[in-house]
Amino acid sequence: MVIVPTATIRGVRTTPPQLGSQPALREANSQRIVTAIRHHGALTQVEIAAATGLSQATVSTIVKHLVGQGVVDTRTTVRTGRRAQLVTLAQRSGLAVGVQIGSRSLRVLVGDSGYEGLSERVLPLPRDHRADTTLDRVALLIVDLLEDLGADLSDVVGVGIALPPSRSPGTERLRPVDAADEWHETDVAEVLSRRLGVPVVVEQDATAGAVGELRFGAGRGATDILYVRCSYLVNAGIVLGGRPFRGRRGLSGEVGHVEVDPSGAICTCGSRGCLNTVVGADALTDLLRISRPRITLRDLIALALEGDAGCRQVIADAGAAIGAVVAGLALALDPEKVVVGGELAQTGELLIGPLRDALSRRVPLAGVGGVDVVAGELGSESEVQGLVALAFDAAATGATASAGKEQT
């Protein structure tokens, strides 16, 4: 996995080469070796041979070539009582870590200063995961990933961590809209920084996704974008003039709490009829309770892609509802692009088509020079890639607190 979409990984092509020549064969084998190290972490040359199916002689030759290119590093280690050459991906000056804590999963990415992802892990989380146990898990996972790379915490310049909607970057705590939430009184930056001994920057997940797509994905070349994250809940990240805009209290982009049904259900924030009560995961799956009583959001997405009529209708209606709210935000900010990400974006035009149509019905947003509505290019990587970039930004400016504490 590479943060900057490019045709090479430190000199190794990421697209299949034209076979039939010795250089092309070596290039293909080089890619297999780099992929194996990226997937498994540090490996000896014997282990690389086993993982790739290449001969040990071929591995030895290619590793020497990759060392010369600066793609990998080697060091002596001991395995099963014998000396061996341990091969790791070469590190550029300093590492940063991106951590996304979602509603149902945890994703951790270690990247170098060239914005290249070196190691990544995704773990499931229980629905009501606790702050203390989750942050303990994050700290242990970061240490494990660094060890796999032959690195340690002294190599890390910072950690960027994203929290789900309604957790305020400005205070590192959950805003008091749901006092029952275990994260309510947790100072995430302070707790994680104390555990790891490195600076921590806290960001809202959609803002992190916006930064990721702006720098490395569908927003490249733009300066003003909206990133709409359609997941278990809906929220948006805003970038204006190339910089994240968060608002005075980190509330900007909380489109999930815009009222869409004055007589609707009470939201977790305490207001009635918020967008999240209509297009949140629970609301969408509840619409199918008669035909599919135990369906999950993942099931809903998979069935919609397989052509299930009911699931496709649910996704389309969600896109239209989200688009109606995003249209108002787009009219206020006049962005160059609206980039759509999150789990629901996996359905492509099933979701994005109705969302785009809702924006186009607002005449100022339609026609020549109107806002461009596109799918994110980074998929589930948008947030963690943005967080790695934000962690390096914070290190470069000497910032050690949450990005949300500064108005940008």
C-alpha positions in Angstrom: 0.0 0.0 0.0 1.4 3.3 -1.1 0.3 6.7 0.2 1.3 8.7 -2.9 -0.3 7.1 -5.9 2.7 6.6 -8.2 4.0 4.2 -10.7 6.9 3.1 -8.5 7.6 2.1 -4.9 11.1 3.5 -4.3 12.2 2.4 -7.8 10.0 -0.7 -7.9 7.0 -0.6 -10.3 3.6 -1.2 -8.8 2.0 -2.0 -12.1 2.6 -5.4 -13.7 5.6 -5.1 -16.1 5.6 -6.5 -19.6 6.9 -10.0 -19.2 9.3 -11.7 -21.6 12.7 -10.0 -20.8 15.2 -10.5 -18.0 14.8 -6.9 -16.7 11.0 -7.3 -16.6 11.3 -10.6 -14.8 13.7 -9.1 -12.2 11.3 -6.2 -11.8 8.3 -8.5 -11.2 10.3 -10.5 -8.7 11.5 -7.3 -7.0 7.9 -6.3 -6.6 7.0 -9.7 -5.1 9.8 -9.3 -2.5 8.8 -5.8 -1.6 5.1 -6.9 -1.3 6.0 -9.8 1.0 8.1 -7.6 3.3 5.3 -5.0 3.4 2.7 -7.6 4.2 4.7 -9.7 6.8 7.1 -7.1 8.2 10.9 -7.8 8.6 11.9 -11.1 7.0 15.1 -13.1 6.6 16.1 -14.0 3.1 15.1 -17.6 3.7 11.7 -16.5 4.9 11.3 -14.2 1.8 12.1 -17.2 -0.4 9.4 -19.2 1.3 6.9 -16.4 1.1 7.4 -15.6 -2.6 8.3 -19.0 -4.0 11.6 -17.7 -5.4 14.9 -19.4 -5.0 17.2 -18.3 -2.2 19.8 -17.4 -4.8 17.3 -15.2 -6.7 16.2 -13.5 -3.4 19.9 -12.8 -2.5 20.6 -11.2 -5.9 17.4 -9.1 -5.9 17.9 -8.0 -2.3 21.4 -6.7 -3.1 19.9 -4.8 -6.0 17.1 -3.3 -3.8 19.7 -2.3 -1.1 21.6 -0.4 -3.8 18.4 1.4 -4.9 17.6 2.3 -1.3 14.4 0.3 -1.3 15.3 -2.1 1.5 17.8 -2.3 4.4 19.5 -5.4 5.8 21.0 -6.2 9.2 22.3 -9.3 10.8 20.0 -11.3 13.1 19.8 -14.8 14.6 17.1 -17.2 13.7 16.9 -20.8 15.0 20.4 -20.4 16.4 21.9 -19.3 13.1 23.0 -15.9 11.8 20.8 -14.6 9.0 20.2 -11.4 7.0 17.0 -9.6 8.1 15.5 -7.5 5.3 13.3 -4.5 6.1 11.9 -1.7 4.0 14.2 1.3 4.0 13.0 4.2 6.1 13.2 7.8 5.2 13.9 10.3 7.9 11.4 9.7 10.6 8.1 7.8 10.8 4.6 8.9 11.5 1.6 6.9 12.5 -2.1 7.3 11.5 -4.7 5.8 13.7 -8.4 5.7 12.8 -10.8 4.7 15.6 -14.1 3.9 13.9 -17.4 2.8 15.1 -16.6 -0.9 14.5 -12.9 -1.1 13.6 -9.4 0.2 14.3 -6.9 1.0 11.5 -3.3 1.8 12.1 -0.8 2.8 9.4 2.9 3.6 9.8 4.3 5.8 7.1 7.6 7.5 6.3 8.5 11.1 5.4 8.0 10.3 1.8 4.3 9.6 2.6 4.8 5.9 1.8 2.9 3.4 3.9 5.2 0.9 5.4 3.0 -1.3 7.5 -0.7 -1.4 8.3 -3.1 -3.4 10.5 -6.9 -3.4 10.7 -8.7 -4.9 13.7 -12.5 -5.1 14.6 -13.9 -3.3 17.6 -17.0 -4.1 19.6 -19.9 -1.8 19.1 -19.5 0.1 22.4 -15.7 -0.1 22.8 -14.2 1.6 25.8 -11.7 4.4 25.6 -9.1 3.0 28.0 -9.0 -0.5 26.4 -9.1 0.8 22.9 -6.2 3.2 23.5 -4.2 0.4 25.1 -4.8 -1.6 22.1 -3.7 1.2 19.8 -0.4 1.7 21.7 0.4 -2.0 21.6 -0.4 -2.3 17.9 1.8 0.7 17.1 4.7 -0.9 18.9 4.1 -4.2 17.2 4.1 -2.6 13.7 7.3 -0.7 14.5 9.0 -3.9 15.6 8.0 -5.6 12.3 9.7 -2.7 10.5 12.9 -3.0 12.6 12.0 0.4 14.1 11.0 1.7 17.5 9.2 4.7 19.1 12.3 6.8 18.9 11.9 6.8 15.1 8.3 8.2 15.4 7.9 12.0 15.0 4.2 12.0 15.8 0.9 10.1 15.8 -2.3 11.4 14.1 -5.5 9.9 15.5 -9.0 10.3 14.1 -12.1 9.9 16.2 -15.7 9.4 14.9 -18.2 12.2 14.5 -19.2 14.2 17.7 -15.7 13.8 19.3 -14.2 17.2 19.5 -10.6 17.7 18.3 -10.5 21.0 20.2 -10.7 19.3 23.6 -9.7 15.7 22.7 -13.0 14.7 24.4 -16.4 13.8 23.3 -18.7 16.8 23.3 -21.5 16.5 25.9 -24.1 15.3 23.4 -24.0 11.7 24.7 -22.9 11.6 28.3 -23.2 7.8 28.4 -20.4 7.4 25.9 -17.2 6.0 27.5 -15.1 8.5 25.6 -16.8 11.5 27.2 -14.1 12.4 29.7 -11.1 11.0 27.9 -8.3 13.3 26.8 -7.2 11.2 23.9 -4.0 13.1 23.0 -2.8 13.2 26.6 -3.5 9.6 27.3 -1.9 8.2 24.1 1.1 10.6 24.2 1.8 9.5 27.8 1.6 5.8 26.8 3.9 6.2 23.7 6.1 9.2 24.6 5.5 10.9 21.3 3.4 13.9 20.2 -0.2 13.2 19.3 -2.5 15.2 17.1 -6.3 14.5 17.3 -8.5 15.0 14.3 -12.1 14.4 13.3 -12.2 11.4 10.9 -13.8 13.2 7.9 -11.3 16.1 8.2 -8.5 13.5 8.1 -10.1 11.9 5.1 -10.4 15.3 3.4 -6.7 15.9 3.9 -5.9 12.4 2.5 -8.0 12.9 -0.6 -6.7 16.4 -1.1 -3.0 15.5 -1.1 -3.0 11.9 -2.4 -6.4 11.1 -3.9 -9.4 12.6 -5.8 -8.8 16.1 -4.5 -5.3 16.5 -5.9 -4.9 19.8 -7.7 -7.8 21.5 -5.8 -7.6 23.9 -3.0 -11.3 23.9 -1.8 -13.0 20.6 -1.3 -15.7 18.9 0.8 -15.1 15.3 1.8 -18.4 13.6 2.7 -17.9 10.5 4.8 -20.8 8.2 4.5 -20.3 5.4 7.0 -22.2 4.3 10.1 -22.8 8.0 10.6 -22.4 10.8 8.1 -20.1 13.8 8.5 -18.0 16.0 6.3 -14.4 17.3 6.2 -13.8 20.8 4.8 -10.6 22.1 3.2 -10.4 25.7 2.2 -7.4 27.3 0.6 -5.6 24.0 1.0 -6.0 23.9 4.8 -8.5 22.1 7.0 -11.3 24.2 8.3 -12.6 23.1 11.6 -14.5 26.0 13.1 -14.3 27.5 16.6 -15.3 24.3 18.4 -14.5 21.7 15.7 -18.2 21.6 14.7 -17.7 22.4 11.0 -18.8 19.6 8.7 -21.1 17.9 11.2 -23.8 17.5 8.5 -25.1 14.4 10.3 -26.7 16.7 12.8 -28.5 18.9 10.3 -32.3 18.6 10.8 -34.0 16.9 7.9 -37.2 15.7 9.6 -38.8 18.0 12.2 -41.0 15.2 13.4 -38.4 12.5 13.2 -36.6 10.4 15.8 -34.5 11.9 18.6 -30.8 11.8 17.7 -28.0 11.0 20.1 -27.2 14.7 20.2 -30.6 15.4 21.7 -32.1 17.1 18.7 -34.9 15.7 16.6 -34.7 14.5 13.0 -31.0 14.8 12.3 -29.7 13.4 9.1 -28.0 10.6 11.0 -31.4 9.4 12.2 -32.4 8.9 8.5 -29.2 7.7 6.9 -27.1 6.3 9.8 -26.4 2.6 9.6 -29.1 1.6 12.2 -31.7 3.7 10.3 -30.8 2.1 6.9 -30.8 -1.5 8.1 -34.0 -0.9 10.0 -35.7 -0.1 6.7 -35.2 -3.7 5.7 -36.3 -5.3 9.0 -39.3 -7.1 7.4 -37.4 -8.8 4.5 -34.0 -9.0 6.2 -34.3 -8.7 10.0 -30.6 -9.3 10.9 -28.9 -7.4 8.1 -25.8 -5.4 8.8 -24.4 -2.4 7.0 -21.8 -4.6 5.4 -24.5 -7.0 4.3 -26.6 -4.1 2.9 -23.6 -2.8 0.8 -22.8 -6.3 -0.5 -26.4 -7.1 -1.4 -26.9 -3.7 -3.1 -23.8 -4.4 -5.3 -25.2 -7.9 -6.1 -28.4 -6.3 -7.4 -30.9 -6.7 -4.5 -33.7 -4.2 -5.4 -34.6 -3.3 -1.8 -31.0 -2.7 -0.8 -30.3 -0.6 -3.9 -33.4 1.5 -3.1 -32.2 2.1 0.4 -28.7 3.2 -0.8 -30.2 5.5 -3.5 -32.6 7.2 -1.0 -29.7 7.7 1.4 -27.6 9.3 -1.4 -30.5 11.7 -2.2 -31.0 12.6 1.5 -27.3 13.2 2.0 -27.0 15.2 -1.2 -29.8 17.6 -0.1 -27.9 18.5 3.0 -24.5 18.7 1.3 -26.0 21.0 -1.3 -26.6 23.6 1.3 -23.1 23.3 2.6 -21.7 23.5 -1.0 -23.8 26.6 -1.7 -22.2 28.2 1.4 -18.6 27.3 0.7 -18.5 27.0 -3.1 -15.9 24.1 -3.3 -14.2 22.9 -6.4 -15.0 19.3 -5.6 -17.2 17.2 -3.4 -15.4 13.9 -2.7 -17.5 11.0 -1.4 -15.9 8.4 0.8 -16.8 6.0 3.7 -18.2 2.5 3.6 -21.4 3.5 1.6 -19.2 4.9 -1.1 -18.2 1.3 -2.0 -21.6 1.2 -3.8 -20.3 3.8 -6.3 -23.0 5.5 -8.5 -25.8 3.8 -6.5 -25.0 6.3 -3.8 -23.1 9.0 -5.6 -25.5 9.4 -8.5 -28.5 10.4 -6.4 -26.2 12.6 -4.2 -24.9 14.3 -7.3 -28.4 14.8 -8.7 -29.5 16.4 -5.4 -26.7 19.0 -5.8 -27.4 19.6 -9.4 -31.0 20.6 -8.6 -29.6 23.6 -6.9 -29.1 25.7 -10.0 -25.9 27.6 -8.8 -24.2 24.2 -8.3 -25.1 22.8 -11.7 -23.9 23.4 -15.3 -20.6 24.7 -16.5 -18.3 25.6 -13.6 -20.5 23.8 -11.1 -19.2 21.6 -8.3 -17.7 18.3 -9.3 -19.0 15.3 -7.3 -16.6 12.3 -7.4 -15.8 9.2 -5.5 -12.8 9.1 -3.3 -9.7 7.4 -4.8 -8.2 6.1 -1.5 -11.2 4.1 -0.2 -10.7 3.0 3.4 -7.2 4.5 3.4 -8.3 8.1 3.1 -8.3 8.8 6.8 -5.1 7.1 7.9 -3.2 8.6 5.0 -4.4 12.0 5.9 -3.4 11.4 9.5 0.1 10.5 8.6 0.4 13.7 6.6 -1.1 15.7 9.5 1.3 14.1 12.0 4.3 15.1 9.8 2.8 18.6 9.5 2.5 19.0 13.2 6.1 17.8 13.7 7.3 20.3 11.1 5.6 23.2 12.9 6.4 22.0 16.4 2.7 21.5 17.2 2.1 18.9 19.9 -1.5 19.5 20.7 -4.7 18.7 18.7 -5.0 20.4 15.3 -8.5 21.4 16.4 -7.1 23.8 19.0 -6.0 26.2 16.3 -8.5 27.9 14.0 -7.4 27.5 10.4 
